């Protein structure tokens, strides 16, 4: 069964909260990825699953053009607002499915998908489209989360949900999934990518919440799984989950507790 994160509706539902709470955190990973990708000022790049522009806006001052695509109309609305505020004229948002790119072959110098390609129902098809639209020697980059157990931030959220909800159960990571470096490398090799490099990247929340309630608010409003969980529960039941979650977080959010998450950032080239 496809993940609910593979459809546009949940991302549209969370778009405003994602922009406010999640984008500043994820921008730190985009900065690392762009440094690794080594883009040039004359490059034309496609940003797949661009969301509110977390990566596109960072790229814009350093490349010729960014084609920012997403399948969520609400996310693209957030991006258009950000483009207008920044005054960029080289970022081109477009509603599009990353598994079927509406571009000709060998159009782009670079392809990047930060925490987007990992959710595709057919990851291999997404890779195939990346190779098709890249020029020979073109630059490729995508990111994927490591297992929650490797990340204090995700582990804390999972612990909180298990404590607060009788229905939440964390899944055991599949060793063949994109949470693990060997699986990422194997899939890129099988797709025909060259010069593959995969690095582990850990970043912490840019602004530590002052209170458990603030932490919970940011986690819920900026997270598709939690917004979906809330939307499926009666208001009274959700209020009980929230009360338990905030109380649990209040007992765990010590000043010395690091709030970081680990991601894999993979770069490669299309063979020349």
C-alpha positions in Angstrom: 0.0 0.0 0.0 1.4 3.4 -1.0 2.4 5.7 1.9 0.0 8.6 2.5 3.0 10.9 2.1 3.1 9.9 -1.6 -0.1 11.9 -2.4 -0.5 15.6 -2.7 -3.5 16.2 -0.4 -1.7 15.8 3.0 1.2 18.1 1.9 -1.4 20.7 0.9 -3.0 20.3 4.3 0.2 21.0 6.1 1.7 23.6 3.8 1.5 26.7 6.0 2.7 24.9 9.2 5.5 23.2 7.2 6.7 26.5 5.9 6.6 28.1 9.4 8.0 25.3 11.5 9.8 22.7 9.3 11.4 24.6 6.5 14.0 26.4 8.7 15.1 23.1 10.1 15.3 21.4 6.7 17.1 24.3 5.1 20.2 23.2 7.0 20.4 20.0 5.1 19.8 21.8 1.8 22.8 24.0 2.5 25.0 20.9 3.0 23.6 19.2 -0.2 24.2 22.3 -2.3 27.7 22.5 -1.2 28.3 18.9 -2.1 26.6 19.3 -5.5 29.0 22.0 -6.6 26.6 24.0 -8.8 27.9 26.6 -11.3 26.5 30.0 -12.0 25.3 29.1 -15.5 23.6 25.9 -14.4 19.9 25.2 -14.9 18.6 23.0 -12.2 15.3 21.2 -11.5 14.2 20.9 -7.8 11.8 18.0 -7.5 9.3 18.0 -4.7 10.4 21.6 -4.0 7.7 22.2 -1.4 7.7 25.9 -0.2 11.1 26.4 -1.8 13.5 25.2 1.0 16.2 24.4 -1.5 15.1 26.4 -4.6 15.4 29.7 -2.7 18.9 28.8 -1.5 20.0 27.9 -5.0 18.5 30.9 -6.8 21.3 33.4 -6.2 23.9 31.0 -7.4 22.6 29.4 -10.6 21.0 30.6 -13.9 17.6 29.0 -13.4 15.7 26.8 -11.0 12.7 24.9 -12.1 10.8 24.1 -8.9 8.2 21.4 -9.2 5.8 20.0 -6.7 2.5 18.0 -6.8 0.9 20.1 -4.0 -0.8 23.3 -5.2 -0.7 24.7 -1.6 3.0 24.1 -1.3 3.5 26.0 -4.6 1.5 28.9 -3.3 3.8 29.1 -0.4 6.8 29.1 -2.8 5.3 31.8 -5.0 4.8 34.0 -2.0 8.5 33.4 -1.0 9.7 34.2 -4.5 7.8 37.5 -4.5 9.2 38.5 -1.1 12.7 37.6 -2.3 12.3 39.3 -5.7 13.8 36.3 -7.6 13.0 36.1 -11.3 14.9 32.9 -12.0 12.8 30.5 -10.0 10.0 28.9 -12.0 7.3 27.0 -10.0 5.3 24.4 -11.7 2.7 21.8 -10.6 4.1 18.5 -11.7 4.6 14.9 -10.6 8.2 14.0 -10.2 7.6 10.5 -11.5 6.6 12.0 -14.9 8.6 15.1 -15.5 7.1 17.3 -18.3 10.5 18.2 -19.7 12.5 17.1 -22.7 15.5 14.9 -22.3 18.9 16.2 -21.3 17.6 19.7 -20.3 19.2 20.2 -16.9 22.7 20.6 -15.5 21.4 19.5 -12.0 18.6 17.6 -10.4 18.0 17.8 -6.6 15.2 16.4 -4.4 15.5 17.0 -0.7 13.3 14.6 1.3 11.0 14.2 -1.7 12.2 11.4 -4.0 12.4 9.2 -0.9 8.6 9.2 -0.7 7.9 8.3 -4.3 5.7 5.2 -4.8 8.2 4.1 -7.5 11.7 5.3 -6.5 13.3 3.6 -9.5 10.9 5.5 -11.9 11.9 8.7 -10.2 15.6 7.9 -10.7 14.9 7.0 -14.3 13.3 10.4 -14.9 16.2 12.1 -13.2 18.6 10.5 -15.6 16.4 11.3 -18.6 16.2 15.0 -17.9 19.9 15.4 -16.9 22.5 16.3 -19.5 25.4 13.9 -19.8 27.6 14.5 -16.8 24.8 16.2 -15.0 24.7 16.5 -11.2 22.3 14.6 -9.1 21.4 14.9 -5.4 18.7 13.5 -3.1 18.3 13.1 0.7 16.7 10.5 2.9 16.2 10.2 6.6 18.2 7.7 8.7 16.3 5.4 11.2 14.6 7.3 13.9 16.7 5.5 16.5 19.7 7.4 15.2 18.1 10.7 15.7 17.3 12.2 19.1 14.5 14.4 17.7 12.7 11.6 15.9 13.2 9.2 18.8 11.7 11.7 21.2 8.6 12.2 19.0 8.1 8.5 18.6 8.4 8.0 22.4 5.9 10.8 22.9 3.4 9.3 20.5 3.7 5.8 22.0 3.1 7.3 25.4 0.2 9.5 24.4 -1.7 7.3 21.9 -2.8 3.7 22.2 -3.0 3.4 18.4 0.5 4.6 17.4 3.0 1.9 16.7 6.5 2.6 15.3 7.5 0.4 12.5 10.7 -1.6 12.4 13.0 -0.2 9.7 13.4 -2.3 6.7 17.2 -2.8 6.0 16.5 -2.6 2.3 14.9 0.8 2.7 16.3 4.2 1.9 17.0 4.7 5.6 20.3 2.8 5.1 23.4 3.7 3.1 24.0 0.3 1.5 20.4 0.3 0.1 20.8 3.8 -1.3 24.1 3.1 -2.9 22.8 -0.2 -4.5 19.8 1.5 -6.0 21.8 4.4 -7.5 24.3 1.9 -8.9 21.5 -0.2 -10.4 20.0 3.0 -12.0 23.3 3.7 -13.7 24.5 6.6 -11.7 28.3 7.4 -11.6 30.6 9.0 -9.0 28.2 8.2 -6.1 29.0 9.7 -2.7 26.8 9.4 0.3 27.4 11.3 3.5 25.7 11.2 6.9 24.5 14.7 8.0 23.2 15.6 11.4 21.5 18.9 12.3 19.6 20.2 15.3 16.6 22.4 15.6 17.7 26.0 14.8 15.6 27.4 17.6 15.1 25.2 20.7 11.5 25.4 22.0 11.1 27.2 25.3 8.3 24.9 26.5 6.9 21.5 25.8 3.7 23.0 24.3 5.8 25.0 21.8 7.7 21.9 20.8 4.5 20.0 20.4 2.8 22.7 18.3 5.7 22.9 15.9 5.9 19.1 15.6 2.2 18.8 14.8 1.7 21.8 12.5 4.8 21.1 10.5 4.5 17.3 10.1 2.3 15.5 7.6 2.0 12.3 9.6 0.8 14.2 12.7 -1.6 16.4 10.9 -3.1 13.3 9.3 -3.3 11.6 12.7 -5.1 14.6 14.1 -7.5 14.8 11.1 -8.6 11.2 11.6 -9.4 11.6 15.3 -12.5 13.1 17.1 -11.6 16.5 18.7 -12.0 15.1 22.2 -9.7 12.1 21.5 -7.1 14.3 20.0 -7.2 16.7 23.0 -6.5 13.7 25.3 -3.5 12.7 23.1 -2.2 16.3 23.1 -2.5 16.6 26.9 -0.6 13.4 27.5 2.0 14.3 24.8 2.7 17.7 26.3 3.0 16.3 29.8 5.4 13.7 28.6 7.5 16.2 26.7 7.7 18.4 29.8 9.4 15.5 31.6 11.8 14.8 28.8 12.9 18.2 27.4 16.0 18.8 29.6 18.4 21.6 28.6 21.1 19.1 27.9 18.9 17.0 25.6 20.2 17.3 22.0 17.4 17.7 19.4 18.9 16.5 16.2 18.1 14.3 13.2 20.4 12.3 10.9 19.9 12.3 7.2 21.7 10.7 4.2 22.7 13.1 1.5 23.6 11.3 -1.8 25.3 12.9 -4.8 26.1 11.4 -8.1 26.5 12.1 -11.8 24.8 11.0 -14.9 27.5 9.2 -17.0 29.0 11.3 -19.7 
